Amino acid sequence: VFQANGSTAESRVYQDSQDSVAGVYQEGDNQYSDVDQQITQSGVAGVAQFGSSQRSRIQQNGADNSYAGVLQAGSSNDAFISQANVGGSAESNVAGIAQDGTDNRSGIRQLSSNNIALSAQFGDLNESYIVQRSGSGLGQEAYSLQDGTENESEIIQGSQGTTTNNLATLTQVGDDNDSFITQDGSTGNFTATVTQTGNTNYSLVDQLGANNGTATVTQTGSGNFAYSYQ
């Protein structure tokens, strides 16, 4: 789907099949895109939006070995990717969101095992949320990067079930940023790494019920606060 020339456009793609590929390109103002690939295997979905006041949503429910990516350049953008185990296992998926602008919001939800989530935001007043949950979530990886001021990033991994070998890496560059990492599970082997460069930043790492949990927080600057609970 190709939509340009600054029009107020909407786009929706729905594919309920295996080995599906969907691509959406939007350039202009006040755009909306929705890609839904349910119960797919090895599906690929990509959305690129350039302009302002954009929104994007990708869902790949019940999919294994699928890839989803959203690129937004502009301001006041929203992006959401869900790879959930509705009608399938939803394992070994990769989701990525990149946003360059202001007032951006990013959300990734993955509900199974061996998934990878990546979020990168450049600008100020951004929000990034990554949730990787399941009853037996194994081998989850989450990476979040924010470059700017007054940004907030949160990563949540695990559940009360058998959850192990999860990795969370969060990097923030700038001032007045907040970071939160929660890793929950009855088994353990959690790794959380936070790097903040700037002043008046805040970091909180919670590793609940974990055996062999490792938390590393590195802050460079002044007036920073870091808390770790294990």
Salt bridges, closest charged atoms under 4 A:
ASP34 OD2 - ARG12 NE 3.50
ASP34 OD2 - ARG57 NH2 2.52
ASP36 OD2 - ARG12 NH2 3.79
ASP78 OD1 - ARG105 NE 2.59
